């Protein structure tokens, strides 16, 4: 997968990795990666920034052709993961279910996100890539907007977090918007 001149996704199934210019790779996840995925989700769930699922849920999804799991690695160590859902959607609408980077603020998340966009539109032939993000997660919303996502609306107070309810912002990017955005940055 090509994104902003970086080959981030392996185009073959399995566990092969594709190097990038900053010694980062993005490879298909395996069952051996599940403890890392669950721990990372729990870490950021505790900060009220992402949702989290248990091990059996992830195992079930990894065996479903409608889901894809990816691991981001930097200098040989895992630094995050991506979960896509809707791979076989007849509507060609793919959900970016989750993207979690262990050390935000270093630009790695943006690189992974650009690779996800390329994968969704160039390899999965999606018409639409969509996500929901906690309304209070300003950093993530900014990054999504910066790569072309549009805010579509708010699901008000739909997720309980400890003793309060949080709202989710729905965002999406269409294939033609992605193509326009890519032309602008090339």
N, C-alpha and C positions, 0 to 999 in steps of 0.2 A: 504494500500500500504506500502510495506517495502522498505526503502532506508537507507543503511548504518546502519541498526539496529534500525531505527526510524520508527514508524508507523505514517506517516504524512497524508495520504489520507484516508478518509472514504471510505470503499468499497461499501457502500450502497448509493443509490441516495437520494436526498433530502438535508436536511440542518444539518445532524448530523456531529459531529466533532470528530476527532481522536486525542488524546493527544500525545505529544512527551515527550522525557526526558528533554527538556528545556522549558517546559510549552508553547510550540507553537502547534497550530493546523492548519490544512488546511481543509476547509470545502467547499462544493458546495455553490456558491454565489446565492443570491436571488435578486429579484428586489429592495428590500430595501437596498442592498449594492451598487446600481448603483451610487448614489451621491458620495460615497467614491471612487469608481473606476474612475469616470470622474474627480474628483478633483485631485487624485493622478497622473493620466495621464497628466493633464494640468500642474501640478507642474514640472514633469520631462520633458515634452515637452518643457517647457520654458527654460530648461537647454540644449536642443537639444540632449537628451539622448534616448528618446522613442517617438513613434508615439502616437497619441491620437485620440479618436473617440467621437462623440457626444452621448447624452443620447438615442435618437431614434435608432441609429445604434446598441448600446449595447442591448437595449430592443429587437430588432429584432433578433439579434444573440442568445440571451439567450433562445429564443423560437425555435431555429433551432437545430435539433438533431446532426448536424454536428459540433457543437460548444460546448465546456465546459468552464465554468467560475468557478474559485476557489478563495476563500479568505483565506489568511494566517493571523492567529491571534497569538499574543504573550501576555501572561498574560491577556487574555480576550479582548484585543483591536486589531482592524484590523491594520496590518502592511504592507500589500501588496496584490497583486492579480496576478493570472495566467489565461491566455486565450489560449486554445488549439483549433485548427481548423483542419478539415479533419478526424474527428472521424469515419465517415462512408466511408472513401476512399477505393475504390476497390483495389487501389495500396498499401494500408496499409502505407501510407505516411502521418504522422501527423505533422502539423506545430505548433511550439511553437510561437504563434502569439505575445504574450506579457508576460513578467514577470516584475513586478514592485514592489520593496521593498522600503518602505518609509524611512528607515534609512540604506543605504548601508554601508558596511564595518564592519558589526558585525557578519558575517558568516551565517546569516539567509537566505540570498539569495541562498547560496550554498546548504543549507539543503533543501530548497524548490525545487531547480533545481534537486537535487538527487531524490526527491520524484516524480517529474514530469517524470524523466527518468523511474523510476520503474513503474509508472502508464502507461506510453506510451507502454512499452515493455511487462510488466507482466499482465496488465489488458485490455489494448486496443489492444494488439497483433500487434503493429505496426512493420513494417519492417524497417522503417526509421523515425527519428524525425529530423526535420530541422527548421531553423530559419534564420532571417536576423538581423543584428546588425549594427548600425552606425559604420563606419570605425574608427571614432575618439573616440569611447567608449572603450578605452583600458581595463578598469577594467572588463567590461562585457565579452569582448573577451577572456581575461585571464581565467576567471572563466569557461566559456564554454569549452575552450581547456583543462582545468584541469580535467574535468569530461569526456573527451573523444570526444568532438566535433572536427571535422576536417573542416578547412576553404576550401571551394570549389571554390570560385571566388568572384569577386567584381562587383557589379552593379554600374558603375561609375556615379557620380553626378545625381542620379535618384530622389532625394527628395529635394524640395526647402525648405530651412530653412531661414526665413527672407530674406536677400539680397544675399544669397549664396546657392549653391547646395552641398548636402552631398552625399557621397557614402555609399552603404550598402555592408557588407561582408556576403556572404551566407555561412552557416555552417550546418553540419549535423552529425549525428551519426547513424550507422546501428545497427540492433539488435545484430549481432555477435560481433561488436566492444563494445557494451554495456555489453554483457555477459563477454567478456574478461576483461573489466575494472572492473566489479563487482568482478570477481574472484581475481584480483590483490589486491583489497582493503580489501578482507575478510580474 
